[in-house]
Amino acid sequence: MDGLTITRVSETKKGRMALFCGDEFLFSLDEETYHFYPVAEGQTLSAAELEKLRQLSDTRKAKEKALFYLGMREYGSTELYEKLRQKFDEHSSAAAVARMEELGLLNDEAFAAHRAQALKDRKKSRREAARLLAEKGLDREVIQQALDEVYREGDEEEALRTLIERQYARKLSQGKRDAVWAALARRGFSARQIRAALEDWQSQNGGQEETDTGWDFP
């Protein structure tokens, strides 16, 4: 029968069981897999049997790693999958994500809502929040639902006023309106929103008419 004969089984420092064929290291098994599928020295295993063992062990290891990542912070399902793919194959990564969903540890809707709220708290525009959530691999419908739950009418205008007062008032006082406009645009606010916010700031800070001050907003 074609196959490989296991010549040595040794425990690693991390408690896994390393399998060798001659001097060649094949792979290591986690403790649980080795408990249910013990491999003995001198045992001959087919390529299919070896691959099954490797897959079972890698999937268990991927699940352990997924639990570790989720213990550090929240993840979306796609984001967690991509994180696991840095260490594991597609099958093991997908199986780990599916298991986390079964355990109720992954919920894209809740994750999107929490992230959207955090972005709103950081004075991000709705458009910028949508872009950042999309980078997490979330579905468009999930993103839309989260933004609808978090962003209310007037929130972005309030965020703009706060940003201007806290971060850009001095620059505006120095006449650096173009730089402020560009900075706010990079945050995803629309030209209409920025124009209104800057005109409001000007009116509340003793500004003169645009024609007198040179406030030629785009």
N, C-alpha and C positions, 0 to 999 in steps of 0.2 A: 504494500500500500504506500502510495506517495505521501510524503509528509515530512515533518521535522521532528527530531527527537530532542526532548528537553534534557539537557545535560546538567543544568544547575538551576536551582531555585533559591534565591537569597533575599532576605528582608532588607529593604532600604532604610535610610535614616528617617524617612517620612512614614514608615510603616507599611509600605507597599511591597509586593512580592515581585522581584525582578526575575524574568525568565531568560535563559540563555540556551543557545544551541551552539555547542562548541565554545569558542571564545566570543561569539557574536551575541550581543544583547538584542533581544527581540522587542520586548516591551514589559511594562510592569502592570500588575493587577492590584486593584484596591482590595482592602481587607474583606469587604462584603462579597465581592465577586469570587475571591479566592476561597471563601468559606463555602459558598454554594457550588463552586466548580473547582475543587482542589486539583492542582496539577503537580504530578510527582516527577522527580528526576528519573530519566529512563523512559518516560511516557512519550509515545509518538502521536502527534496530532496533525490532522490534515490542514491544508491552507484555510479551508472553510471554517474549521473548528477554531483555529488560531484567530481568524478574523472576528468570529463571533465573540470570543473572549475579550479581545481588544476593544470591540465596539461596546460590549456591556460595561467594561471597566471605565472606558472614556466617558460614556453617558452618565454613569454614576458620579464620576469626577466633575463633569460639567454641571451637574445638578448641585453638587456641593459648592462649586465656584459661584453659581448663580445665587445661591443662598447668601454667600459671603458678600457679593456685590450689593444685593438688596438690603443687606444689613447695614451697608454704608450709606445708601441713599435710595431714593425712588428711581425707577427706570420705566421707560416705555418698552413694550415687547420687542419692537424692531431694534431699539437702541441696545437692549440687553443681548439680543441675538448677535448683533454686530460685535459687541464687546466679547462675547464668548467665542466668536469665530476667530478671534486673535489667537486662541489657544487650542480650539477643538474643531473637528470637522463639521460639516453641515448637519449630518444626522444627529450627532451628540448635542450640538447647540440647539437645534430645533426641539429635540426631546426635552431638554432642560427647560426651555422657555414654556413648552406645553405643560410641563409638570408644575412650574411656578404659577401658571394660570389656573390649573386645577386646584392648587392650594389657596387660591385667592390672594396671592402675593403680587400678582401683576394685574393691573386694571388700567388700560389706556385712557379711558374716559376720566377716571379720577386723577391719573397722572397729568393729563393735559390741563385739567381744571386747576390743579395745584400749581403747575408751572405758569399757567396764564396769570394767576393771581400774583405770583412772585414777580413776573415781568411787569405787570401793572404797577405793583408797589415800587418797582425800580424806575417808574415814569417812562416805560416804553410805550410807544404808540401801538395801536391795535395792529397796524400793518407790520410793524417790526416784530411784535409778539407772534404773529402768524408765521413770519419767516423763520424765527428761531424755533418754533414748535415743529415746523416742517423739517428742520434739520435733525430733529429727534426721530424722524421716520414715522410720525403719526399721520393717520389718514386725514384727508381734507375735511371730511364730515366731522370727525372727532375734534379737529382743531376749531372748526366753525362753531360747534356746539359749546366748546369750552369758552371761546371768546364771547359768545352770546351770553353765557352765564356770568362772566366776570366783568366785562366792559359795559357800562351804562351810558346813557346819553349825558354828555357834559364831562365825562371822566377825562378824555384826552385834552379838552380845553383847560381843565383844572391842572392836569399834569404839566401842560405847557407853562401856565402861569407860575407854578411852583419852580420849574426848572429855570425859568428866566430870572425869578427873584433870587434863587439860591446860587445859580452858577453863571449867569450871563449878564446880570444887571450892570456889573462894573464895565464889561466890554461895551455894552450898549451906551453907557455914559461916556465912554471914550470914543464913541462914533464907529465902533467896529461892527456895524449892523450886518454887513455881508458875511463876516465870519460866524456870527451868531445864527444867521439864517441857514448857512451851510451846515452848521452843527446840528441844528434842529431837524433839517431835512434828512441828515444821515440817520437820525433816530426814527425815521419813517413817518413823520408828520407831513401832512399835505401843505401845499403852498397856501391854500385858503386858510387853514388853521394857523399857520405861522404868521401870515399877514395880520389876521385878527388879533392874535396874541401880542404881537409887537406894537401894533397901533394902540391896543389897550394899555400896554406898559407905558408907551409914550404919553398918552393922555393922563395917566395917573402920576406921572413923574414930571409934570410941568413942561411937557414938550410943546413946541409950537407947531404950526401947521406944516405939513410935509413940504409944501412949496418953499417955506422959509428955512427949514432945517436940512433939506436934502434927503429926506427919508423916501427915496424912490424905490419902494418895495417892488420886487418882480411881479 
